[in-house]
Amino acid sequence: MTAATFDKLRHYVIAKSLAVLLGFALGVAPGPAELLAQAGDADSRELDTQSVARAATRPAPQTNPMFAAAHEALLRKAKQGVIDVYFLGDSITRRWQGTDYPAHKQNWDRNFFGRNAANFGWGGDTTQNVLWRLENGELDGIDPKVIVLMIGTNNVGGTPQRDDTALVEEVSQGISAILSLCRQKAPAARIVLVGITPHNTNGSPAVMPTIDRINAHIAKFADGRSIRYLNINDKLADPSGKLFDGVTNDGLHLSNQGYQIWADALQPIFTEWLGPPAAVDRGPPASGVPQLPAPPSAD
């Protein structure tokens, strides 16, 4: 991250944090759970998908103060250990190795020990947020052998559009821009591009036609050599997109059953590209949600 970029982000976060702290003093600020939801890990937001579509290719940070703390933590993580497999995405990716999701982390450890795998997902991220994180150092100097990318569900949101043409095109272009940036920063890496997984809102697969159209677009980015497309949705949902019982916790975020389906699909690719896992793992330690400064006590 350049000094100018960091300074802009720092001033933004300070202003946002002061607003939060003022809210605490007045008794109207969100608590930790609400802050986490705003940061996107709960992915419960109703997004303005038209605005997201127009912004999908323009790098931008999230507008939550927790995003800056997470970015700094991931920059530190990038300098730790050995990273051969670099996972990149939103909260669906993040939770898999998150220390705040110990059952998911156990699944991650069982599947990826010996792969020197590192998780660079962050909750609530859209394509533009991932672009910003990559442009500001989170892949610099790592040189992974494999990048696993899944992103786009937060661009789509949970409410279907009458006409999703612009959204499909822009989100697809945003994912293409991420692939290009990954190739620029890690030219030797091979990429597994994972299709957006199903999202059911209150049990309804209404947004699945949009997700399916985006996935059909991005599948064309695979060349069979440096980029391989992987779609696991037929293992997670029926042909209409309605999720099978037990594969998610909330209609979006994967359960351990869902994560195991993803892992089972990745393992043959990893074996083909990397050989068998090593007997020891030298990847960086897992991470969770960074701590924000404690609010001042109300007098």
N, C-alpha and C positions, 0 to 999 in steps of 0.2 A: 504494500500500500504506500503510495506517495505521501509525503508530508502534507501536501495541500488537500489530498483526498481525506486523509485521516483527520485533518483539522476541521473540514466541513462536517464529517460524520460526528466528530467529538462535539462540535457546537450544537448540532441537531439533537444529539442524545442528551446533552446537558439540558437543553430547553425542554425536551420531552420528559426527562426525569424530574425537573423542577415542577412541571405540571402534575406529575404523579404524586410527588411529595406534598404539593399544596393540597391535592385531593385527600391525601391521608390526614393532613392537619384539619381539613374541614369535615372529615368523616365520610367522604363520598368517593374515595379512591378504590380501585379494585384490589382485592386481596391477591395472594400468590397464585391461587388457582385461576383467577380471572386473568392475571398477567400472563400466565402460561398459555391460556386459551387465546389471548390476543396475540401472543408470539406465534401462534399457529399450530402448536403441538396437538391441540384438540381438534384442529381443522373444522371448527363449527361455524366459521364465518360465512355469511352470505356475500359473495363477491359481486362487484359490478363487472360482469364478464366482458362487456363491451369495452370498458376501459382497460381491463387486463389484456384483452386481445390486442388493442392498439399499442400496449406497452411491452408485449411479450418478448420483443427482441432488443429492448433498451435496458442495459444494466442499471439496476437500482437496488439500494438496500431496503430492507423492511423498515416500517415506521415505528417499530416497537423498540424501546431501549434495551431489551434483552438481546436483540439481534447483534448489537455491537459487542457485547460481552461474549456472545457465542462465537463471533468471528475472531476475536482475539484469542479465545481458547483453541479454536481450530488452527489458527496460525502457529500457536505453540505446539500443538499436536503434530503438525506437519514437519516439525524439526526433531521429533522423537522417534527412536526406533528405526526399523526398516519397513518400508511400505511397498509391497509388491502388488497388492490388490487394493484399489482405491474405490470405495463405494461413495457415490455422489447422488444426492436427492433431497427429499423433504422428510417429514416425520415418519413416513412409512419405512424409509431407510434408517433414519436416526434411531428409532426405538429398538431396532434389532440388536444393537450393541450397547444401548443406553444403560448406564449404571443405575438409572432410576426405573428400569424395567428388567429386574434381575432374571425373571423367567425367560424373557426373550434373549437376554445376554447369554444365558446357559445354552440356548439353542444355537446362537452364533458361535460360541466357543466349541461346541460339539462338531459343528460343520466346517469351521474355518481355521481351527488350530493348525499351525504349521504352514499356513498360507501367507503369513505376514500381512493380514488384511486390516485395513483401517476404515472407519466409518466417518464420512464427512457429510452426512445428512443433517438438515436442520428443519425443525418444524415450521410449517406455514410457507415454506419457500415456493415461489413460482419460478418460471424460467428466467425472468429478469433478475431475481434475487441470486440464483445460482451463477448467472453471468457476472454479477457484481462481485460475488465472493471469489470467483476464479480470476477476475481481472485485478483483484486486490490481494493476491498472493497465496491463496489456499492450495494451489497446485504447484507453485514455484519451487524448483529445485528437488522435487520428489522423484521424478522419473519412474513411475510405477510400470509394471509389466502389463497390468490389466486395469481398466477402469470399468466399473459397473454403474451405469447411469439409468435412473428412472425418475422422471420429473413430468409435471404437467397437470396433476389432479387439482392443485390449488388454482391454476389458471381456469379450469373448467368450472369449479365450484359444484354446488349441489342442486342447482335449479336449472332445468332445461330451458333453452331458448327456442323461439319459433324459427329463427333463421340463424344457424350457427356457422354459416359459411366463413365469415371473417374470423371468428374465433378459431375454427379448425385450422385455417391457413396460417394465422399469426402464431398460434402455439406451436405448430409444426415448424415454422421458421425459427421460433425461439429455441427449440430443441436442436435444430440444425446449427444454429449459432453456437450453442454449447459444444456440440461435437467438433466444430471447427476450432474453437478455443482450446479444447482438450488436445486436439491434434497439434496445435501450435505450441502448447506448453509441454506436452509429453509426446513427442513425435514417434517414439518407439513403442508406445503403449498400444495394445489392442483393446477395443471397446466392446463391451456387451451392452447393447441398447435394449432396455426392457420396456415393453409396452406398458402404458398406464393401466394399472389394475382396476377392477370394477369398484364402482361407488354406488351404493344403494342408500337413498335418503328416506328414512322411515320405511324401509323395506321396499321402496320403489326403485327400479332400475332406469328411471326416466332419463338420466343423463348418459346412459350407455351408448345411444347412437352417436353422440358427439365424441365420446371416448373412442369408440370403434373407428370413427372416421379419422381421428388424429392418429391412431395406431396404424391404420392403413397407409396414411401419408408417410409416417416416419419409418415404416418397414422398408420403404424404398431407399432409405439412406444407407442401408447395409450393403456392403460390397462383397461379403463372404470371406474377406481376408482381414482387413484391419478393423472392420466394424461388423459385428454379428447381431442380428435382431433376435430377441427372445420374447415370446408372448406366452404367458402361463394362464391366461384368463379362462381357457376351457377347463382348467383344473380347479378354478375358483368359483365358477358360475355356470349356469345353464346357457343355452343359446340366446335367450332374451337378456342375459346379463344379470339375472337374479342370483345372488350369492348362495352358494351351498352352505348348509348349516355348519357352524364351527370354524370357518376359515377366516373370519374377522371378529374383532371385539365389538365393533360399533357400526358396521356397514361400510367401513373404509380401511381402518388400520388392521393389519394382519394379526391374527392370533399365532400361536406357535405352530398350529396345524398349517396355517397359510404360509408362514415363513419356511416350514419344512418343504412345502411344495416348491417354493422359490429356490431353496438350497438344492433340492434334488435336480432341478433343471440346470443350475449353474455348475454342479460338480463335474459332469462330463466335459464341459467346455474348459474348466480349469485344468482337468487332467490332460486334455488334449494340448492345451497351450503351455502348461507349467509342469506337467508330470505329477507324480504323487506328492502329497504334503510332506514337509520335513518333520523330523522327530521333535524339534523345538520350534518355538514361535518367537520372533524378534520384533513383532509389530508394536506400535505404540499402545499405551494403556487405553482402555475404554474411557469414554467421557459421558457426562450427563448434562443436566441443565445448569449453566453457570449461576452463581449467586449474585444478586443485585445488592447494593448497599442497603442496610436496614433503614427503614423510615424513622424519622425522629419521633419520639414519644410525644403524645398530645398532653399538654398541660391543662 
